[in-house]
Amino acid sequence: MKSMFHSFARIVFALAILIAPQIACQTLTSPPATESVSTTQVVPYASPTESTEAGDDEIMAGIQESLDLYAQAYNENKPDLLEQVIDQENKPFRRIVRSRFDDYQISSFAGSGTFAYKLLSIHKRELGYVIAAFETAGGYRADWPFRRVGERWVITEPTVDEVGAAIVTDTNHFSFTTYPWADDVNPQIMDMMQTARAEVEKVLGQAPKEKANVKIMPIYGLSPFNPMNAIALYNKNGAALENTIEIYTPESFAYGFYDPALEWDGELQQTLTHEYTHMAHARVFDNAGRLADWMSEGLAEYVAGDDENLYWACNSMSTGTLIPILDESDAVAKQDLMHMYLLERDFALSYSFAHSLVTFTVENYGGLDGFWNLAHALDDTGDFKKALQQAFGIEYEEYNSQWQKWLGKQC
């Protein structure tokens, strides 16, 4: 997508918002054990002392009321209700909330389910913020910040000034930028990046020699022009942004929902593996297959290893929603897996289709070596149909038919 490789890595929004779960986090107290570490604190951070004076019962009642309005806004496609429960003073935050709402309302999932949220618990943070742990009707969970504005508790996030000054920690393979607001999870996420690198090296056989710049972000406002449906993303731009992975922390609206069976760290581990795969694809494998968006995103999903993700593409195809490999119409903005980043709807769903296409290719055409053969053939020919002939000696129509038959067995 221009210079930005970004991903949902998991189907974070359009799918999981109806059925996703979450829990609490385990906090580690030391940096990754296998890495040498040097730390630079950019600016000292003074912890805020402001507290929330309202009682817990009053706070919980107010937050539940706002969650009910938030659900009603989605169920009835009423953006005016949404605006009532969003912090209007935080402009970057307003934009991400409204963007996710609009994306859902134009997706094929709009109107297919009933949103409902049950508040489970709260804990108070500095500066009057309250983290609300709640559950969706489908059993998924989220932990979002709220604050009181007038008579209403609104969904929000701290400002850039409130999360504290950046701290940079260097290890052998990573340079981490963290913020004091998320010190309860920063060490754990740093450790998870090590696990992601090891998994990528195990599956692909190689990992990048270059150091990744990892920014662990407790709020969307730290990078207010990022894609608004990703819980992590990889940027392969040059200069200062080279090899940058940005990660949202679990107690943020940007992080979204998670499955309580996996807990937040299980969900995020798959996402970090996905994003580090993008870096390996770019730095080790020279972005082979660069003309096909599905090759990049599907490979990252494949290495992340969530086979249950294949269900969504299978289920969608069975109910009449298929994102094709090739859009052979005369449209300028192709609506297909080759051009995922141009999709006008169901972008989140396209990750599942891309995942299925990589898995199908690996299982039926010579493993990962077969996938790389196809990717290199596409680079050589610039034409997917010719690439299939060169790599596998097969016509596109046959390959497409085989994939759809295989996909139909995944749900």
Secondary structure, 3 states (H helix, E strand, C coil): CCCEEEECCCCCCCCHHHHCCCCCCCCCCCCCCCCCCEEEECCCCCCCCCCCCCCHHHHHHHHHHHHHHHHHHHHHCCHHHHHHCECCCCHHHHHHHHHHHHHHHCCCCCCCCCCCEEEEEEEECHHHCEEEEEEECCCCEEEEEEEEECCEEEECCCCCHHHCCCEEEECCCEEEEECHHHCCCHHHHHHHHHHHHHHHHHHHCCCCCCCEEEEEECCHHHCCCCCCCCCEEEECCCHHHCCEEEEECCCCCCCCCECCCCHHHHHHHHHHHHHHHHHHHHHCCCCCCCCCHHHHHHHHHHHHCCHHHHHHHHHHHHCCCCCCCCCCCCCCCCCCHHHHHHCCCCHHHHHHHHHHHHHHHHHHCCHHHHHHHHHHHHHHHCCHHHHHHHHHCCCHHHHHHHHHHHHCCCC
